[in-house]
Amino acid sequence: MENDSSKHSTPVTSKLRRDLGTIESYAVIIGILIGAGIFQVTSRAWAMTGPSVILGYALLTPVILATAIPYAAYLSTPLGREPGGEYLHISRTLKGFRLAFVGSWLKIISYIGAGAYLADAMAGYLVSLSPSRLQRFQLLIALGALLLFYVIHVIGILWFGRMQVLLSALKCLALLVLILPGLFAVKSENYTPFVTHGWTGFGQSLLPLFFAYAGFESLAQTAGEVKDSTKRLPRILLIAITGTAFIYILTSVVSFGVLPGVRLQSSGAPMAEVAAMYLPASAALFVTLGAIAAIMTALNGSMLVPSRLAIMFVEDGLAPRWLGSIHPATATPIRGLTLTVIACALLLISGQLSLALNVAVFALVVLYFLHSLVFLFLPSLNPSLANQISVNIPKWLQRAAGGFSVVSMGVLIVIQLGQDFGTLRATSLSQRLAEHSLTSVELIVVWGIVGAVIYQLARTGTAGQVSTVTR
């Protein structure tokens, strides 16, 4: 059993500052969930299945809620006082680090890729709404967005929370302006045919649509900076996911009911074009600003995750202590944040965004699968931790949710594997390299090997030291 790690007299997480309350926590998860997914992924998924995207969002809602219940259960234990999320949950359940580390390493890669993608998406949105001569500055605008949110994070978690609340409020108001009048402007003929490419196409659309929900678990990374986190976070997690699902479904109903899918798919600013169909110019502009705010909140939230995971790696002796250093004045992990923004910037500058982005959703699905599977075995593997679950959800429902999540995530994994193996048979490695289209399977294997090597190097450096895994 691999349960040794360096023991530190003062936990790194004790230097974090609990400045986030209930409103900020809602803004964190809503900011992550209602981001590029609702404004970009919806129109792309239409190409696979047509207006049945609406059904896709509805079917994924119970899947996401079932997957979130194990997170809520863990967050209601003493583990909910520290960042780390599934890394902390899996390692403390299994009383070992390897699986949790490699899975969380893939998550870090995913969030770095998402950060770079969101910065580029934000820049692209701004460019599409401005004179064409600004297009050559898209990279600079994207880098500027990364720098802006880096500064906000460095200043302190309180300012991160305030920015998230402000932008989330703008985004939610814009969605209300889009949805409520839009419900009276839909045309039923735009929903026909509902399932455009059969149920095979519908099944393939679920993974892209899942991207809209992916990231809900990032709320757990704020656990060391939220007041009374073990009581607040489980409730916030489940309520926010439910509310977000309704917004996704209603937005899809309006989008496909107002604008033909072909136009929606080809639009650089889809929600802005939908709004322009039935709203006055000023209201349509407000919706556009809301779309930009949505991408900004997702970017802001994405930048938080890698540095908080790094803190827990340091706590367990799996990363050098300097990486988890928390500045005494701002109570923020400046070095971890700096490495995050540098990695995002390098992806943008090199044009190799696909190396991290293509693995993002699949890596998270695999991690959700592992998290739910480990949760099912929690009572037998770590009964003392299982007995500390205080979330107000019946035990039978917790177990049923974990099982349903395992099955659902397994189905999504099979769908992705089927698509990837089809691509592997149809194209050569040189073609995929030239087109920057390596499959998720290839990328997850490569990045997984890198993570395993890093883990082994970290273990070698801390061998023989005292265990803290059960602290």
Secondary structure, 3 states (H helix, E strand, C coil): CCCCCCCCCCCHHHHCCCCECHHHHHHHHHHHHCCHHHHHHHHHHHHHHHHHHHHHHHHHHHHHHHHHHHHHHHHCCHHHHCCCCHHHHHHHHHCCCHHHHHHHHHHHHHHHHHHHHHHHHHHHHHHHCCCHHHHHHHHHHHHHHHHHHHHHHHHCHHHHHHHHHHHHHHHHHHHHHHHHHHCCCCCHHHHCCCCCCHHHHHHHHHHHHHHHHCCHHHHHHHHHHECCHHHHHHHHHHHHHHHHHHHHHHHHHHHHHHCCHHHHHHCCCHHHHHHHCCCCHHHHHHHHHHHHHHHHHHHHHHCHHHHHHHHHHHHCCCCCHHHHCCCCCCCCCHHHHHHHHHHHHHHHHHCCCHHHHCCHHHHHHHHHHHHHHHHHCHHHHCHHHHCCCCCCCCHHHHHHHHHHHHHHHHHHHHHHHHHHHHHHHHCCHHHHHHCCCCCHHHHHHHHHHHHHHHHHHHHHHHCCCCCCCCC
